[in-house]
Amino acid sequence: MTGLSEREQQITAWLATQHDEMIDLLEDVVGIDSGTYDKAGVDAVGDRFIQFFSEHGIATSIIKGDEFGNGIRACVGEDDGRTAAALMMGHRDTVFPKGEVADRPFRIEGKRAYGPGVSDMKCGLVMNAFVLLAFHKFGSPSSGPLVALFTGDEEIGSPFSKAIIEAEARNARYVLNSEPGRAPGAVVTGRKGGVFMHLEVFGKAAHSGGAPQDGCSAIGEIAHKITTLHALTDFSRGITVNVGLISGGLSVNMTAPYAEARIDLRYTTEKEREEAMAAIEKIVSNCTVDGTSASFSVAGEFYPLEPTPEQSALFNCYGSAAQQLGINHIEAIFTGGCADSGFAAAVGTPTICGVGPVGGKAHTPEEFLEVDTFVTRAQVAAITVCRLDAKH
C-alpha cells in the first residue's frame, strides 16, 4: 500500500495478522449476556476487556456505577492530562434478556457472524481494543494519548455514562464512535436526537357493572392521548412520536384507576425538540375523560449528531485513510437511530459514528457481522488516528 507512513504500514500489516485473535475475543464477549439492566453481565464483559488489556500491558481504569455497568477507560501513551489525540468509544450493553446467549450462541456461517450484540456493538469494542494494542506496539500518538471508553448503558440513553462521555470528549481532539458500519461500509455523520418519556394517567376505580358512573377510566384517557401523540408525527420534517409500551388497570370488571405508557420522540434539530416537547406537554395536561389527570417525565435522552465543518474534515480524513486501503468510496449517511456520539458532539468535539465493522439487523435475532470487514475497518480507524495525530 503506497502512501502510508512507516508507522501506518507497521500497524496495518500487524492488524492484518490479527483476524483470528479478534474473532476469539469477540466470541468471548458475545458469549456473555449483557442486557443493560444486567449489571453483573455488563461488568463481566468489561472484565474480559480489562483482562485483554492487562495481558498486553495497557493501562485501564474503572468508573464504578451503582445501578448500571461500570465505565472502563483504556489508554495508550502518557496519561498526563494532555488533550487526547483521539477518543474511541463503544458500549457493552445489549437489548437482549438474560438467557439469550444460551438460545443463540456465537456462530459463524459463511462470511457472517451471529449472536446477541455481535454487531451492536461488541465487534466495535473488539476493534477498538486491537487498535489500541496496535498503537501500544508501534508507538502512541505524539499529540496526546489514545483513549478508549467502554460504557454500559447506551441502550437506555446512558443515564450513568453520559457525564463520563462528555468529560472524555471535552479532553479529546476527535471522537470515533465504533457503532456498526452500514452496508456496504458507510459511516454515520448525522443522527436524530431522542427523548424517552414515562406517561402516567390517574383515574378512579369503580365496579364496571354495578356503579360504572362512579368511575373515571385511566385507560380511556390514555387511549385518547395515544392517538393525539401519534398525530404529532411529521415524516416530512423527520419528527416521530411513538408510544411503544402501555399498561394499566387492575381487573376486567373495574374502571381503570391507573395507566402508563412509554413515549419515544425522535427529532433532528433543537428547535424541533422544543416544539414537540411543548406539544406533548399540552396533550398530557389536557384530559378528555372527566376526573382523570396525567403527568409525564423524561426517562432518558440522546442528543442529535449534527454535521459541522470540523466533522466534515474528520470524515474526509477517514475517507482518505480508506482510499489508502483501496476502498474508493465511503458514504456519509444520516440515520434516525440515536447513539452516544451525540453526547460527544454536543460538547464541541468533532465526532463521526458507525466506524465499526459492518453489520446489520441490530436488536433482532438475525443480527449479523460481516466478518471480512473486521480487519479492514480496524485498519482504516488506525490510519485515521495516525493522520489526525500528524496534524498536531
C-alpha positions as a printed Julia matrix, in Angstrom:
392×3 Matrix{Float64}:
   0.0     0.0    0.0
   1.68    3.17  -1.22
   1.4     6.49   0.53
   1.49    5.08   4.06
   3.97    6.26   6.64
   6.26    3.72   8.27
   4.09    3.55  11.39
   0.92    3.22   9.31
   2.5     0.37   7.37
   3.55   -1.37  10.59
   0.13   -1.01  12.19
  -1.91   -2.08   9.17
   0.39   -5.05   8.5
   0.12   -6.22  12.09
  -3.67   -5.79  12.18
  -3.87   -7.95   9.06
  -2.45  -10.83  11.14
  -4.97  -10.42  13.97
  -8.21  -11.65  12.37
  -8.39  -14.92  14.3
  -7.49  -13.23  17.59
 -10.23  -10.65  17.02
 -12.76  -13.4   16.38
 -11.66  -15.24  19.54
 -12.16  -12.17  21.71
 -15.47  -11.41  20.0
 -16.7   -14.93  20.72
 -15.79  -14.5   24.39
 -17.7   -11.23  24.86
 -20.72  -12.21  22.73
 -20.9   -15.32  24.94
 -21.77  -13.18  27.98
 -25.35  -11.96  28.48
 -25.16   -8.19  28.98
 -28.57   -6.6   28.78
 -28.47   -3.05  30.09
 -30.15   -3.88  33.41
 -27.92   -6.93  33.96
 -25.11   -5.03  35.67
 -23.24   -8.21  36.55
 -23.26   -9.32  32.92
 -22.26   -5.93  31.55
 -19.4    -5.79  34.05
 -18.37   -9.34  33.14
 -17.9    -8.17  29.54
 -15.87   -5.28  30.91
 -13.73   -7.66  32.95
 -12.87   -9.6   29.78
 -11.59   -6.43  28.14
  -9.68   -5.46  31.28
  -8.06   -8.9   31.16
  -7.15   -8.37  27.5
  -5.54   -5.01  28.21
  -3.74   -6.31  31.3
  -2.24   -9.18  29.33
  -0.75   -6.65  26.92
   0.38   -4.04  29.44
  -2.21   -1.39  28.6
  -3.43    0.75  31.47
  -7.11    0.72  32.39
  -9.23    2.45  35.0
 -12.77    1.8   36.21
 -15.51    4.34  36.91
 -17.85    2.4   39.15
 -21.59    2.56  38.61
 -24.09    1.62  41.3
 -27.02    0.67  39.07
 -25.55    0.24  35.6
 -22.35   -1.19  34.21
 -19.05    0.4   35.18
 -17.27    2.7   32.79
 -13.92    1.36  31.63
 -11.2     3.63  30.28
  -8.14    2.27  28.49
  -5.25    4.5   27.49
  -2.13    4.23  25.33
   0.51    6.93  25.75
   1.36    9.28  28.58
  -1.86    9.86  30.51
  -0.65   13.15  31.95
  -3.73   15.3   31.49
  -2.88   16.34  27.94
  -5.66   16.52  25.38
  -6.18   13.05  23.92
  -5.2    12.62  20.28
  -8.5    10.77  19.81
 -11.23    9.1   21.82
 -12.62    5.77  20.59
 -15.99    4.88  22.11
 -18.35    1.95  22.43
 -20.95    0.33  24.71
 -21.03   -3.16  26.2
 -24.76   -3.43  26.92
 -27.28   -5.05  24.6
 -31.08   -5.06  24.37
 -31.4    -8.82  24.93
 -32.62  -10.59  28.1
 -30.61  -12.93  30.25
 -30.5   -16.39  28.68
 -30.33  -15.1   25.09
 -26.75  -16.31  24.72
 -27.78  -19.86  25.6
 -30.53  -19.72  22.97
 -28.38  -18.08  20.29
 -24.69  -18.73  20.94
 -22.0   -17.11  18.82
 -21.54  -18.77  15.45
 -20.05  -18.08  12.04
 -21.86  -19.16   8.89
 -20.14  -18.32   5.63
 -18.93  -14.73   5.85
 -21.23  -13.67   8.68
 -21.04  -14.0   12.44
 -24.19  -14.17  14.58
 -25.07  -13.79  18.24
 -26.57  -11.28  20.71
 -24.78   -7.96  20.33
 -22.33   -9.28  17.73
 -22.79   -6.15  15.65
 -24.34   -3.69  18.12
 -21.77   -3.32  19.26
 -19.35   -5.88  20.63
 -17.44   -6.14  17.35
 -16.73   -2.4   17.56
 -15.38   -2.81  21.09
 -13.07   -5.6   19.95
 -11.93   -3.44  17.05
 -11.13   -0.56  19.41
  -9.18   -2.88  21.71
  -6.98   -4.08  18.84
  -6.44   -0.55  17.51
  -5.2     0.46  20.95
  -2.96   -2.58  21.07
  -1.52   -1.69  17.66
  -0.52    1.78  18.88
   0.84    0.27  22.08
   3.11   -1.95  19.96
   4.22    0.58  17.35
   4.15    3.91  19.16
   1.41    6.0   20.69
   0.3     9.27  19.06
   2.7    12.17  19.66
  -0.05   14.78  20.1
  -1.56   13.08  23.15
  -2.75    9.71  24.42
  -5.16    7.46  22.55
  -8.12    6.73  24.82
 -10.87    4.13  24.5
 -14.05    4.24  26.56
 -16.21    1.14  27.15
 -19.57    2.1   28.67
 -22.52    0.02  29.84
 -25.89    1.77  29.48
 -26.17    3.22  25.96
 -29.29    1.27  25.04
 -31.35    3.32  27.52
 -29.74    6.7   26.87
 -26.59    6.38  29.01
 -28.02    7.82  32.25
 -24.79    6.9   34.08
 -22.27    7.16  31.26
 -23.37   10.47  29.7
 -21.27   12.58  32.07
 -18.26   10.28  31.57
 -18.56   10.53  27.79
 -18.88   14.31  27.89
 -15.82   14.66  30.13
 -13.67   12.42  27.94
 -14.88   14.09  24.73
 -14.05   17.56  26.09
 -10.49   16.37  26.6
 -10.1    14.85  23.11
  -9.31   16.38  19.74
 -11.54   13.94  17.86
 -14.04   11.16  18.61
 -14.6     7.93  16.69
 -17.67    6.03  17.87
 -17.42    2.4   16.74
 -21.09    1.61  16.33
 -21.53   -0.82  13.41
 -20.8     0.43   9.93
 -23.67    0.35   7.46
 -23.62   -1.74   4.3
 -21.61   -1.64   2.17
 -19.34    0.34   4.5
 -20.96    3.7    5.19
 -20.09    5.94   8.12
 -22.73    7.79  10.14
 -22.29   11.56  10.22
 -25.83   12.52  11.27
 -28.24   11.1   13.82
 -31.55   12.15  15.26
 -31.94   13.12  18.86
 -34.31   11.13  21.04
 -36.33   11.68  24.19
 -37.77    8.73  26.1
 -40.7     9.61  28.37
 -42.85    7.95  31.01
 -46.53    8.95  30.86
 -48.81    8.27  33.83
 -52.6     8.7   33.85
 -54.65    8.63  37.06
 -58.35    7.8   37.18
 -60.85    6.44  39.7
 -61.81    2.82  40.3
 -65.45    1.68  40.26
 -67.34   -1.54  39.64
 -67.83   -1.63  35.89
 -71.22   -3.33  36.21
 -72.67   -2.1   39.5
 -71.54    1.55  39.52
 -69.75    2.45  36.28
 -70.89    6.06  36.59
 -68.7     6.44  39.68
 -65.5     5.56  37.84
 -63.05    7.52  35.71
 -61.09    5.31  33.34
 -57.36    5.98  33.1
 -57.24    3.54  30.18
 -59.92    5.52  28.36
 -57.9     8.69  28.86
 -54.59    7.2   27.81
 -56.24    5.91  24.64
 -57.21    9.47  23.72
 -53.67   10.67  24.44
 -52.01    7.93  22.39
 -53.88    8.8   19.2
 -53.15   12.51  19.71
 -49.49   11.85  20.47
 -49.09    9.75  17.33
 -50.63   12.55  15.29
 -47.57   14.68  16.12
 -45.5    12.55  13.75
 -44.4    14.54  10.72
 -42.32   12.41   8.36
 -41.57   15.37   6.11
 -39.71   17.06   8.98
 -38.23   13.91  10.43
 -40.24   14.13  13.67
 -41.73   10.9   15.0
 -43.64   10.16  18.18
 -44.23    6.53  19.11
 -45.97    5.04  22.14
 -44.2     1.72  22.34
 -45.39    0.34  25.69
 -48.69    0.63  27.57
 -50.17   -0.96  30.66
 -52.94   -0.25  33.11
 -55.98   -1.34  35.03
 -56.45   -3.9   37.77
 -59.38   -6.03  36.66
 -61.64   -6.54  33.68
 -64.69   -5.58  35.78
 -63.23   -2.37  37.17
 -62.74    1.06  35.61
 -59.0     1.53  35.49
 -57.61    3.76  38.24
 -54.18    3.92  36.61
 -52.48    3.52  33.23
 -48.99    4.25  31.95
 -47.13    4.41  28.68
 -43.62    4.91  27.31
 -43.16    7.55  24.64
 -40.32    7.78  22.11
 -39.74   11.15  20.41
 -37.21   11.49  17.57
 -36.16   14.83  16.12
 -33.39   16.43  14.05
 -32.88   19.94  15.44
 -33.17   21.56  18.85
 -35.99   23.77  17.58
 -37.97   20.65  16.6
 -37.36   19.19  20.04
 -38.71   22.31  21.75
 -41.82   22.36  19.58
 -42.54   18.65  20.04
 -41.99   18.71  23.78
 -44.34   21.68  24.15
 -47.0    19.84  22.16
 -46.55   16.67  24.23
 -46.83   18.63  27.47
 -50.09   20.19  26.24
 -51.52   16.77  25.31
 -50.6    15.37  28.72
 -52.14   18.25  30.67
 -55.42   18.37  28.71
 -57.63   15.43  29.68
 -60.69   14.29  27.74
 -62.15   11.89  30.32
 -63.62   13.82  33.25
 -61.99   13.07  36.59
 -58.65   11.93  35.19
 -55.26   13.61  35.41
 -51.86   12.89  33.93
 -48.17   13.67  34.2
 -45.01   12.71  32.35
 -41.28   12.65  32.99
 -38.17   12.26  30.86
 -36.64    8.85  31.46
 -33.68    9.24  29.1
 -32.42   11.37  26.25
 -29.97   11.29  23.35
 -28.63   14.39  21.64
 -28.59   14.62  17.85
 -25.36   14.22  15.9
 -25.34   17.29  13.69
 -22.82   17.85  10.87
 -20.27   20.65  11.27
 -17.31   21.81   9.12
 -14.94   20.23  11.65
 -16.82   16.94  11.45
 -16.69   17.1    7.67
 -12.91   17.43   7.84
 -12.78   14.4   10.16
 -14.92   12.38   7.79
 -12.7    13.38   4.85
  -9.67   12.2    6.8
 -11.38    8.86   7.41
 -12.34    8.57   3.74
  -8.78    9.34   2.66
  -7.5     6.62   5.0
  -9.94    4.16   3.44
  -8.69    5.06  -0.02
  -5.19    4.1    1.07
  -6.55    0.6    1.57
  -8.19    0.52  -1.83
 -11.68    1.43  -0.58
 -12.56    4.13  -3.07
 -15.86    5.42  -1.72
 -17.06    5.73   1.85
 -20.55    7.19   2.05
 -21.63    9.53   4.84
 -25.19    8.76   5.92
 -27.88   10.08   8.26
 -29.92    7.74  10.44
 -32.91    8.08  12.71
 -31.25    5.95  15.36
 -29.63    7.56  18.38
 -26.2     6.91  19.89
 -23.65    8.18  22.39
 -21.91   10.07  19.58
 -24.45   12.86  20.08
 -23.15   13.48  23.6
 -19.58   13.75  22.34
 -20.51   16.07  19.5
 -22.62   18.27  21.77
 -19.54   19.38  23.75
 -17.97   20.62  20.52
 -15.6    17.77  19.66
 -15.63   16.65  16.0
 -17.3    13.23  16.03
 -18.14   10.55  13.49
 -20.08    7.38  14.21
 -20.57    3.95  12.69
 -16.85    3.37  12.12
 -17.01   -0.18  13.49
 -17.1    -3.37  11.4
 -20.08   -3.59   9.06
 -23.19   -5.34  10.36
 -26.96   -5.3   10.23
 -30.33   -6.22  11.73
 -29.38   -4.89  15.15
 -31.83   -5.56  18.0
 -33.18   -8.67  16.28
 -32.39  -12.4   16.4
 -30.99  -12.03  12.85
 -28.27   -9.55  13.91
 -25.05  -10.2   11.99
 -21.48   -9.06  11.44
 -19.72   -9.09   8.07
 -16.59  -10.91   9.23
 -14.44   -9.75   6.31
 -14.78   -6.12   7.45
 -13.28   -6.72  10.89
  -9.64   -6.14   9.96
 -10.2    -3.52   7.26
 -12.32   -1.27   9.49
  -9.68   -1.54  12.23
  -7.0    -0.57   9.71
  -8.98    2.45   8.47
  -9.59    3.63  12.04
  -5.91    3.24  12.88
  -4.72    5.15   9.8
  -7.25    7.88  10.62
  -5.78    8.26  14.11
  -2.29    8.45  12.59
  -3.36   11.17  10.16
  -5.14   13.15  12.88
  -2.03   12.89  15.04
   0.14   14.23  12.21
  -1.98   17.4   12.08
  -0.9    18.44  15.59
